[in-house]
Amino acid sequence: MLRQTLRPLFHGEVSLCFGSTSFSRQCIRHFNVKPAKESIKPFSKQPVKVSTKPFTKQPTHRVRHPLNHKNDTTQRSKNYKKTNTTFQLAPGNVFSTFRKRASALATIPHIRTKVEQLGISKEMLKPIANGFYRDLIAGKVEGCDKDTLLSVNGLAGDRRIMDSYLYTRFLEYAEPHLPKEITSKLTSLKKITDLRFPHEWYPEARRMQRKIHLHVGPTNSGKTYSALKRLTEAKSGIYCGPLRLLAHEIFERMNNNGIACNLVTGEEKRIISEDATLTSSTVEMVELNRDLEVAVVDEIQMMGDRTRGWAWTQALLGLRAQEIHLCGEESVVPLIKQICEAIDDEVTVHRYKRLTPLSISEKSLGGNYENVKKGDCVVTFARKDIFEVKRAIERETGLRCAVVYGALPPESRALQAKAFNDAASNFDVLVASDAVGMGLNLNIKRIVFESVQKYDGKSFTFIHPPHLKQIAGRAGRFGTTYAQGEVTTFEQDDLSYVFEAMDTPTLFLKTAGIHPTLDIIEMFSAQMPDAPFSSVLQTFEDMATVSGKYFLCNYGDSKALAQSMDHLDMSVRDRYQFVSAPTPLRDTACLQAIIEMATLYSENKDIDLKKLVKLPAAKESVTKTKLDQLESCHKIIMIYKWLSMRFPDNFGTSAEEAGELKEQCELLIDEALKKVHFRPRMKRASYGQHKKTKTV
């Protein structure tokens, strides 16, 4: 049972009292993912790798950049080829692999299950599948020729994408061979999943003649400032930001300047005045049901994000504002023009140049942390390395380091940034993940890339040039202490990649993300009354058709979460809300918490936040593991707040009580960052030293 009452997940004083370790293992098996290395394993006794060599860069899994690897005969260059082909089929093998999957179509379990949910029995499936394979070999199946298969994005690198494409082509082939009642259902499903014209979802916006102002330029060019200035002059308006932190910043700035502004994010609402005409919100919470004079949508290039891009596209298509100011990178200009031309919106492009100079150093730090200086921001893309880098810098230089990374609550990130910016705080250096690239105003003199690669869940890949440029642009911000910014790397080998990435021409965005509305999902689900919700989402994803300007955002996390809740008694609307909650799937504690919340909700029981999360006493010593646990606690609190805004009757902890617990957790995290005790999991060595590393 999901709610078995065994011992809590954690032995320490930080306890998440909603399940057992066996439940944790059930979650891991159910989601078919391994917990992150930094996840809490209170009972494991893993060997610790140590080295007697100095703390230096370990490049065994990091390779020379692809812009200059052809003449590199080192082992690292060989690793580069291996890393980037591990999950890829060669072009010549795509068609043969697709044919093999097609030959076994009737026996592939998840495909067989999906066709059965549509009413296609095993007896019907086998002869149709055999005919499909024969015609595929003969070249008679549309969309299954070699050239088309090679052009399908992701087909060569992901078995799930291949099976999804195979399933879609099979349904098209099977339709003439099926009984009328099944073809009628397929026709209805295809109509519902026709997403080629998302602008038609917002008829009220289409009745308006909107003016689109596109503000584009590099980081630190003043593009957002110009748009916000227009917002302050408006009689009514909204700011839509990518982060809760940014929404809070604009909210506070407006009210401090005497302009009444309300705040709306996924987790909270702050109504300063019912008469306030301005709102600051996260982009997912954009208000589409009232007319406005001005709307500002920040970081518009994120409409190309595979997971969240739909929110920016929704804002662009659905806002009922006379003026819409879009702020972002040059990369979005052609796509925005294409979309707006199709809906008869007028577009004006405003281009900005960087306000302060930014230079790339000819020298790296030479792999030596002694060369870190006051005002530096050292960027490392592996969260687990942040505290090791911090410790090494403080040991080698005597400079104190603040830290910023994605798992930190936004409020804690803001406090760390404030400490770094304050000359009197004695925090001279910032060690950060790529979370530093957005949402914080920082007094950085020099960006130091500790590495130019990031682990993507499968392999190490080089930082995409636009992302690298955005991070590099944080140095020398206008209006701060340092009038000129500088960029360098920790290792000399990485510096050439930075030079070439910074000089890379603009990579233009070709498609924008979309996401079906809840009403569309409900209509689709009604056609499959016996199918579990996870299968409904998967089938929708398989059958959806989009136009060339759009793509369907990734349902991966939602499907995984839905599968864990399929056995619960909830409506489609309620399920959709739960699987849409901001739940980090790699955090086992968060998974346990939301499943426990969903279970209690389905049983119509009150959900008490204080029973889900218990915090330690402030005086207790803090280890890295307990810091991880505190971060999990904060995420659970935010999930609770998010759900309580949508189900206020069942989430009994008041907003005030939840807010107090959240602030208490943030204080503990801030204190933990100051005094956390380190227990290094492994010291890194140079490539030559790596072979000498031993396990004890």
C-alpha positions, -999 to +999 in steps of 0.1 A: +000+000+000+011+035-008+004+048+027+021+021+047+034+035+079+070+023+082+100+043+094+105+077+076+129+080+047+155+098+067+172+087+099+182+123+108+162+151+123+150+162+089+121+138+084+095+136+056+068+117+073+048+103+045+061+069+037+088+043+039+121+033+023+103+004+006+078+030-008+108+049-020+121+019-038+086+013-053+087+049-067+121+043-082+110+010-098+078+025-109+094+055-126+122+034-140+148+060-131+177+059-107+179+086-080+205+113-086+239+106-071+233+133-046+200+117-035+198+105+000+208+069+007+208+066+045+215+029+046+240+025+017+277+019+024+293+030-009+331+029-013+346+063-014+372+071-040+400+093-029+433+106-043+464+119-027+469+144-055+459+180-054+423+190-062+425+197-099+403+192-130+393+157-140+388+156-178+384+119-183+347+124-192+352+158-207+366+163-242+379+189-266+352+210-281+336+198-314+346+229-333+382+218-332+384+180-326+392+167-360+430+169-356+429+159-320+444+124-317+443+122-279+422+097-259+398+125-250+390+130-287+381+093-290+359+097-260+341+126-277+331+103-306+320+076-282+300+099-261+281+114-290+273+081-308+263+060-278+226+067-283+225+073-320+218+050-349+239+055-381+217+068-410+220+035-428+206+016-397+175+038-391+154+021-418+165-014-410+158-009-373+124+006-381+116-024-402+125-048-374+102-029-350+075-030-376+079-067-381+073-072-344+046-046-340+019-070-328+041-083-300+055-050-287+037-048-253+031-010-250+019-007-287-004-038-282-019-022-251-025+011-268-043-004-298-064-026-275-075+005-256-088+018-290-109-013-293-086-032-317-085-068-305-056-092-307-074-111-334-078-079-355-043-067-348-023-096-361-035-097-398-034-059-401+001-057-386+013-084-411-002-065-440+014-033-427+048-049-426+044-064-461+034-030-476+061-012-457+088-035-473+072-029-507+074+009-501+036+013-501+032+029-466+032+066-466+059+083-444+079+051-440+105+055-468+142+060-459+143+097-467+113+105-445+125+084-416+159+101-416+141+135-415+120+127-384+136+145-354+149+121-327+140+089-346+176+078-348+183+084-311+153+074-291+135+041-292+104+057-277+102+083-305+106+055-331+078+034-316+056+065-313+061+072-350+056+036-359+023+035-339+010+066-357+018+053-391+002+020-383-031+036-372-033+055-405-027+023-424-051+002-403-081+026-405-096+012-438-094-023-423-112-016-391-149-018-381-170+013-385-173+020-347-135+019-343-129+041-373-155+066-360-136+068-327-103+073-345-118+101-366-130+118-334-096+114-318-078+128-348-100+158-348-093+165-311-055+160-316-054+184-345-032+211-331-022+228-363-040+260-356-033+270-319-041+306-326-078+295-329-078+286-293-080+323-284-109+339-303-110+370-281-074+378-288-080+373-326-107+399-325-081+425-315-056+444-337-026+440-314+008+457-318+038+435-310+070+452-299+100+428-301+129+440-279+160+419-288+196+421-278+224+404-258+224+401-220+229+435-203+216+456-233+186+473-215+159+456-236+138+446-206+142+480-190+127+497-220+097+474-220+091+478-183+093+515-186+063+513-210+045+491-185+048+516-157+031+542-180+001+519-188-034+522-173-035+484-171-009+457-178+009+425-168+045+413-166+052+377-174+085+363-163+103+330-166+110+327-128+092+332-096+122+352-085+118+377-114+080+380-108+088+389-072+114+414-082+091+433-106+063+431-080+085+447-054+100+473-077+066+485-089+051+488-054+083+505-040+079+531-068+043+538-057+026+518-085+001+493-071+009+459-085-004+424-075+016+392-076+004+359-091+026+328-093+019+291-093+024+290-056+010+322-043-011+353-048-005+387-032-033+411-038-020+445-028-052+462-039-084+450-057-080+482-077-045+476-088-043+476-125-008+459-129+001+423-122+035+406-120+033+369-127+052+338-139+045+332-175+025+300-168+000+321-148-006+347-175-040+362-174-059+357-207-095+366-197-093+404-195-083+433-218-051+451-210-032+481-224+003+467-221+018+432-216+055+424-211+067+389-218+103+383-207+128+358-222+105+351-252+132+328-268+121+302-242+091+295-264+115+270-280+120+251-247+110+215-250+092+214-217+080+249-208+079+266-243+041+263-245+037+290-218+054+316-239+035+306-270+003+308-251+012+343-239+020+354-274-012+340-290-036+345-261-029+378-244-057+404-249-034+434-248-032+464-272+006+463-269+026+432-263+063+438-255+084+407-261+120+407-246+146+382-257+173+372-281+177+379-318+171+342-325+133+346-322+128+374-347+120+354-379+097+329-360+078+357-342+073+375-375+059+343-391+035+336-363+023+372-361+019+375-399-005+345-398-027+362-372-025+398-386-006+413-357+017+442-364+054+436-354+080+462-347+115+451-339+137+471-315+174+461-314+198+468-285+235+466-281+254+457-249+258+487-226+292+477-212+322+461-230+328+423-226+362+408-234+375+372-235+408+367-217+437+352-236+447+332-206+427+307-184+433+301-147+457+274-158+438+248-137+448+266-105+422+280-081+449+303-066+442+325-096+406+331-086+401+368-078+376+390-059+345+396-082+348+363-100+319+340-107+331+304-112+305+285-132+304+247-129+276+228-146+276+198-122+256+207-091+275+181-071+308+199-078+297+233-065+307+227-029+339+210-038+349+240-060+338+264-032+359+245-007+390+245-030+387+283-037+384+291+000+413+269+009+436+281-019+428+319-018+413+327+016+383+343-003+348+335+009+324+321-016+286+325-020+268+298-040+239+298-064+224+267-080+191+255-093+181+233-064+183+263-040+150+280-033+148+313-052+147+332-020+180+316-009+195+323-043+186+360-038+202+361-004+234+345-017+234+370-046+229+399-021+258+387+000+281+385-030+270+420-042+276+436-008+312+446-005+309+446+033+297+410+036+332+395+029+317+372+003+342+379-025+335+351-050+304+334-064+303+297-073+273+290-094+256+265-118+240+277-150+212+291-128+233+322-127+223+329-163+188+342-155+169+361-128+196+376-106+213+410-107+249+403-099+280+424-094+304+401-114+337+413-128+347+380-145+330+348-155+352+317-151+339+285-168+351+257-147+340+235-176+323+240-210+304+207-208+272+197-190+257+162-183+224+159-201+213+127-183+229+105-209+263+119-217+285+151-214+276+176-241+291+210-249+272+240-237+250+254-265+265+287-277+235+308-270+234+295-234+271+301-230+267+337-243+239+344-219+260+333-189+291+351-201+270+382-205+265+384-167+300+398-163+303+436-162+266+444-158+256+480-164+252+501-132+273+478-111+308+482-097+326+467-127+322+488-159+338+461-180+332+423-181+357+395-187+353+359-196+378+330-192+380+293-183+396+272-156+415+251-181+433+264-211+419+237-233+384+250-229+392+286-238+392+281-275+356+268-273+345+299-255+361+321-282+344+302-310+310+299-292+310+336-285+317+342-322+290+318-333+264+333-356+228+336-343+210+302-343+175+311-352+146+294-335+124+274-360+095+262-339+076+272-308+062+248-281+025+243-277+004+223-251-032+213-254-056+230-230-073+210-202-106+211-221-089+194-251-075+167-228-109+161-212-125+157-246-098+132-256-101+113-224-138+109-228-132+090-260-110+065-240-131+059-209-114+027-199-078+038-205-056+049-175-047+086-176-010+079-184-021+060-215-044+089-224-015+113-224+007+089-243-019+083-270-026+120-273+011+126-278+013+098-304-017+111-324-011+149-322-005+168-354+011+202-354+021+227-381+056+234-392+059+264-368+051+245-337+060+214-317+042+195-289+060+201-256+073+170-238+048+151-217+075+129-202+073+140-165+035+142-166+032+107-180+055+092-154+037+110-126+003+100-140+013+064-141+019+064-104-016+078-098-035+057-123-049+035-095-064+065-076-100+076-079-099+111-094-115+130-122-095+138-154-094+175-144-080+167-109-054+142-123-043+168-148-037+193-120-017+168-100+006+157-128+011+194-138+025+203-103+062+213-104+076+180-091+113+171-097+111+134-106+147+128-096+139+138-060+125+106-044+113+125-014+092+149-036+077+119-055+067+103-022+051+135-011+030+143-041+018+107-044+008+108-007-010+141-013-028+126-043-038+095-023-052+116+006-071+138-019-086+108-037-098+096-003-113+130+005-090+134+035-075+166+048-038+171+038-017+187+065+017+201+054+031+198+089+026+160+088+045+159+055+075+180+065+093+183+098+123+206+100+154+201+123+163+224+152+185+254+141+214+244+164+220+210+150+252+204+129+246+205+092+261+180+067+258+180+029+232+153+031+211+173+055+213+203+032+200+181+004+171+171+027+163+207+035+162+215-002+138+185-006+116+199+022+114+233+005+104+217-028+076+197-010+064+229+006+062+246-028+044+216-043+019+218-014+014+256-019+009+250-057-017+224-052-034+243-023-042+271-047-061+247-069-076+225-042-081+249-012-108+227+004-086+197+009-052+213+017-059+223+052-027+242+061-034+279+057-013+300+033+001+319+063+012+287+081+027+273+049+045+306+043+059+305+078+072+269+073+087+279+040+105+309+056+118+287+084+131+262+059+148+290+039+165+303+071+178+268+079+191+265+043+208+299+045+225+289+078+234+255+064+252+271+034+274+290+059+284+261+081+278+229+061+304+202+070+320+186+039+325+149+033+339+148-003+326+119-023+356+119-046+386+142-053+391+149-090+425+146-106+439+155-140+437+130-168+472+117-161+466+114-124+432+097-128+447+063-133+464+065-100+432+071-082+423+042-059+392+030-041+394+024-004 
